[in-house]
Amino acid sequence: MQRIEELLKVVTDETPTTDPNYQELDILSDMVAEYEDLHFSFNKPTLPDVIRLRMYERSLTQAAVAQLLGISASRMSELMHGKMEPSYQLSRDLCLKLNIEPAVVLGV
């Protein structure tokens, strides 16, 4: 990392790709990225994880979220335990009312 810091001071956007400093920085950066992917990778958050985060951020109970979304407590429990997929309307409400990204709701 120290060497990368040194190279960042010398290599600019105008540095040609044939420059030895550019090439060394490129190789070291790739090595660091591979290391981080291997040892410090993060899994995508699940929908229940993000709902729990929103509940914590807004100091809401599961019952309050169910009421906000217009669903029963048992349906909310199924959603929180991954036993059901949200309908189109529920997906839309999760995005709009809890500010959850559509990609998270869709699981992509």
MIDOSE-1310 file (N, C-alpha, C; in nm, 2 decimals, decimal comma, always signed):
residues 108
mqri	+0,08/-0,12/+0,00/+0,00/+0,00/+0,00/+0,09/+0,13/+0,00; +0,20/+0,12/+0,07/+0,29/+0,23/+0,07/+0,34/+0,26/-0,07; +0,38/+0,16/-0,14/+0,43/+0,17/-0,28/+0,32/+0,23/-0,37; +0,20/+0,19/-0,35/+0,09/+0,24/-0,43/+0,07/+0,39/-0,40
eell	+0,08/+0,43/-0,27/+0,07/+0,57/-0,24/+0,18/+0,65/-0,31; +0,30/+0,60/-0,31/+0,42/+0,66/-0,38/+0,39/+0,68/-0,53; +0,34/+0,57/-0,59/+0,31/+0,57/-0,73/+0,20/+0,67/-0,77; +0,10/+0,68/-0,68/-0,01/+0,77/-0,71/+0,04/+0,92/-0,72
kvvt	+0,14/+0,95/-0,66/+0,20/+1,09/-0,67/+0,27/+1,11/-0,80; +0,31/+1,00/-0,87/+0,39/+1,02/-0,99/+0,30/+0,99/-1,11; +0,21/+0,90/-1,10/+0,13/+0,86/-1,22/+0,00/+0,95/-1,22; -0,02/+1,01/-1,34/-0,14/+1,09/-1,36/-0,22/+1,03/-1,48
detp	-0,34/+1,10/-1,51/-0,42/+1,05/-1,62/-0,34/+1,06/-1,75; -0,24/+1,15/-1,76/-0,17/+1,17/-1,88/-0,05/+1,08/-1,89; -0,02/+1,00/-1,79/+0,09/+0,90/-1,79/+0,06/+0,79/-1,90; +0,16/+0,77/-1,99/+0,14/+0,67/-2,09/+0,14/+0,53/-2,03
ttdp	+0,06/+0,44/-2,09/+0,05/+0,30/-2,03/+0,18/+0,23/-2,05; +0,28/+0,28/-2,12/+0,41/+0,21/-2,14/+0,50/+0,25/-2,03; +0,47/+0,35/-1,95/+0,56/+0,40/-1,84/+0,57/+0,29/-1,73; +0,69/+0,26/-1,69/+0,71/+0,16/-1,59/+0,63/+0,18/-1,46
nyqe	+0,62/+0,31/-1,42/+0,55/+0,34/-1,29/+0,40/+0,31/-1,31; +0,35/+0,35/-1,43/+0,21/+0,32/-1,46/+0,18/+0,17/-1,45; +0,27/+0,09/-1,51/+0,25/-0,05/-1,52/+0,26/-0,12/-1,38; +0,36/-0,07/-1,30/+0,37/-0,12/-1,16/+0,25/-0,08/-1,08
ldil	+0,20/+0,04/-1,09/+0,07/+0,08/-1,02/-0,04/-0,01/-1,06; -0,05/-0,04/-1,19/-0,16/-0,12/-1,24/-0,16/-0,26/-1,19; -0,04/-0,32/-1,18/-0,02/-0,46/-1,13/-0,05/-0,46/-0,98; +0,01/-0,36/-0,90/-0,02/-0,36/-0,76/-0,16/-0,34/-0,73
sdmv	-0,23/-0,25/-0,80/-0,37/-0,22/-0,78/-0,46/-0,35/-0,80; -0,42/-0,42/-0,91/-0,50/-0,55/-0,93/-0,47/-0,65/-0,82; -0,35/-0,65/-0,77/-0,32/-0,75/-0,66/-0,40/-0,71/-0,53; -0,40/-0,59/-0,50/-0,48/-0,54/-0,38/-0,63/-0,57/-0,40
aeye	-0,68/-0,54/-0,52/-0,82/-0,57/-0,54/-0,86/-0,72/-0,53; -0,77/-0,81/-0,58/-0,79/-0,95/-0,57/-0,78/-0,99/-0,42; -0,69/-0,94/-0,35/-0,67/-0,97/-0,21/-0,80/-0,93/-0,13; -0,85/-0,81/-0,16/-0,96/-0,76/-0,08/-1,09/-0,84/-0,12
dlhf	-1,10/-0,88/-0,25/-1,21/-0,96/-0,29/-1,21/-1,10/-0,22; -1,09/-1,15/-0,20/-1,08/-1,28/-0,14/-1,10/-1,28/+0,01; -1,05/-1,18/+0,08/-1,05/-1,17/+0,23/-1,15/-1,08/+0,29; -1,20/-0,98/+0,21/-1,29/-0,88/+0,27/-1,42/-0,86/+0,18
sfnk	-1,46/-0,97/+0,12/-1,58/-0,95/+0,03/-1,71/-0,94/+0,12; -1,80/-0,87/+0,07/-1,93/-0,85/+0,13/-2,04/-0,91/+0,05; -2,13/-0,98/+0,12/-2,25/-1,04/+0,05/-2,35/-0,93/+0,03; -2,43/-0,94/-0,07/-2,54/-0,85/-0,09/-2,64/-0,86/+0,02
ptlp	-2,69/-0,75/+0,06/-2,79/-0,75/+0,17/-2,92/-0,82/+0,13; -2,98/-0,89/+0,21/-3,11/-0,95/+0,18/-3,22/-0,85/+0,21; -3,34/-0,88/+0,16/-3,45/-0,79/+0,18/-3,48/-0,78/+0,33; -3,49/-0,90/+0,40/-3,52/-0,88/+0,55/-3,41/-0,80/+0,62
dvir	-3,28/-0,82/+0,58/-3,18/-0,74/+0,64/-3,20/-0,59/+0,62; -3,24/-0,55/+0,50/-3,26/-0,41/+0,48/-3,39/-0,36/+0,55; -3,49/-0,44/+0,55/-3,61/-0,40/+0,63/-3,57/-0,38/+0,78; -3,49/-0,47/+0,83/-3,45/-0,46/+0,97/-3,37/-0,33/+0,99
lrmy	-3,29/-0,29/+0,90/-3,21/-0,17/+0,90/-3,30/-0,05/+0,91; -3,40/-0,05/+0,82/-3,50/+0,06/+0,81/-3,58/+0,07/+0,94; -3,61/-0,05/+1,00/-3,68/-0,05/+1,12/-3,60/+0,02/+1,23; -3,47/-0,02/+1,24/-3,38/+0,04/+1,34/-3,36/+0,19/+1,32
ersl	-3,34/+0,23/+1,19/-3,32/+0,37/+1,16/-3,44/+0,46/+1,20; -3,56/+0,40/+1,18/-3,68/+0,48/+1,21/-3,75/+0,44/+1,34; -3,68/+0,36/+1,42/-3,74/+0,31/+1,55/-3,88/+0,26/+1,53; -3,89/+0,17/+1,43/-4,02/+0,10/+1,41/-4,02/-0,04/+1,45
tqaa	-4,14/-0,09/+1,50/-4,15/-0,23/+1,53/-4,20/-0,30/+1,40; -4,19/-0,43/+1,41/-4,24/-0,51/+1,29/-4,38/-0,49/+1,27; -4,46/-0,48/+1,37/-4,60/-0,45/+1,36/-4,63/-0,31/+1,30; -4,55/-0,21/+1,33/-4,57/-0,08/+1,27/-4,53/-0,08/+1,13
vaql	-4,43/-0,16/+1,09/-4,40/-0,17/+0,94/-4,51/-0,24/+0,87; -4,57/-0,35/+0,93/-4,68/-0,42/+0,87/-4,79/-0,32/+0,84; -4,82/-0,24/+0,94/-4,93/-0,15/+0,93/-4,90/-0,04/+0,82; -4,78/+0,01/+0,82/-4,74/+0,10/+0,72/-4,75/+0,05/+0,58
lgis	-4,72/-0,08/+0,56/-4,73/-0,15/+0,43/-4,86/-0,20/+0,40; -4,95/-0,20/+0,50/-5,09/-0,25/+0,48/-5,10/-0,40/+0,46; -5,02/-0,47/+0,54/-5,02/-0,62/+0,54/-5,04/-0,67/+0,68; -5,08/-0,79/+0,69/-5,10/-0,85/+0,83/-4,97/-0,88/+0,89
asrm	-4,97/-0,89/+1,02/-4,85/-0,92/+1,10/-4,80/-1,06/+1,06; -4,88/-1,16/+1,03/-4,83/-1,29/+0,99/-4,76/-1,28/+0,86; -4,82/-1,20/+0,77/-4,75/-1,19/+0,63/-4,62/-1,12/+0,65; -4,62/-1,02/+0,74/-4,49/-0,95/+0,76/-4,39/-1,05/+0,82
selm	-4,43/-1,13/+0,91/-4,34/-1,23/+0,97/-4,28/-1,33/+0,86; -4,37/-1,37/+0,77/-4,33/-1,45/+0,66/-4,22/-1,38/+0,57; -4,25/-1,25/+0,55/-4,15/-1,18/+0,47/-4,02/-1,17/+0,54; -4,02/-1,14/+0,67/-3,90/-1,12/+0,74/-3,82/-1,25/+0,76
hgkm	-3,89/-1,37/+0,75/-3,82/-1,49/+0,76/-3,79/-1,56/+0,62; -3,81/-1,48/+0,51/-3,78/-1,53/+0,38/-3,87/-1,64/+0,33; -3,99/-1,65/+0,39/-4,09/-1,76/+0,36/-4,18/-1,72/+0,24; -4,18/-1,59/+0,20/-4,26/-1,55/+0,09/-4,19/-1,44/+0,02
epsy	-4,22/-1,43/-0,11/-4,17/-1,32/-0,19/-4,28/-1,21/-0,20; -4,24/-1,08/-0,20/-4,34/-0,97/-0,20/-4,41/-0,97/-0,33; -4,54/-0,93/-0,33/-4,61/-0,91/-0,45/-4,56/-0,78/-0,52; -4,62/-0,76/-0,64/-4,58/-0,63/-0,71/-4,61/-0,51/-0,62
qlsr	-4,73/-0,51/-0,57/-4,78/-0,39/-0,49/-4,69/-0,38/-0,36; -4,66/-0,49/-0,30/-4,58/-0,48/-0,17/-4,44/-0,44/-0,21; -4,39/-0,49/-0,32/-4,25/-0,45/-0,36/-4,25/-0,30/-0,39; -4,35/-0,25/-0,45/-4,36/-0,10/-0,48/-4,37/-0,02/-0,35
dlcl	-4,45/-0,07/-0,25/-4,46/-0,01/-0,12/-4,33/-0,01/-0,04; -4,26/-0,12/-0,05/-4,13/-0,13/+0,02/-4,03/-0,03/-0,04; -4,03/-0,01/-0,17/-3,94/+0,09/-0,23/-3,98/+0,23/-0,19; -4,11/+0,26/-0,20/-4,16/+0,40/-0,18/-4,17/+0,43/-0,03
klni	-4,22/+0,34/+0,05/-4,25/+0,38/+0,19/-4,13/+0,36/+0,29; -4,04/+0,26/+0,25/-3,92/+0,24/+0,33/-3,79/+0,28/+0,26; -3,81/+0,33/+0,14/-3,69/+0,38/+0,07/-3,59/+0,27/+0,05; -3,63/+0,15/+0,00/-3,55/+0,04/-0,02/-3,53/+0,03/-0,18
epav	-3,40/+0,02/-0,22/-3,37/+0,01/-0,36/-3,44/-0,10/-0,43; -3,50/-0,08/-0,55/-3,57/-0,19/-0,62/-3,48/-0,31/-0,64; -3,35/-0,30/-0,66/-3,26/-0,41/-0,68/-3,26/-0,50/-0,56; -3,27/-0,44/-0,44/-3,27/-0,52/-0,32/-3,41/-0,60/-0,31
vlgv	-3,51/-0,53/-0,34/-3,65/-0,59/-0,33/-3,66/-0,70/-0,43; -3,60/-0,68/-0,55/-3,61/-0,79/-0,65/-3,50/-0,90/-0,63; -3,40/-0,87/-0,54/-3,30/-0,97/-0,52/-3,20/-0,98/-0,63; -3,17/-0,87/-0,69/-3,07/-0,87/-0,80/-2,95/-0,79/-0,76
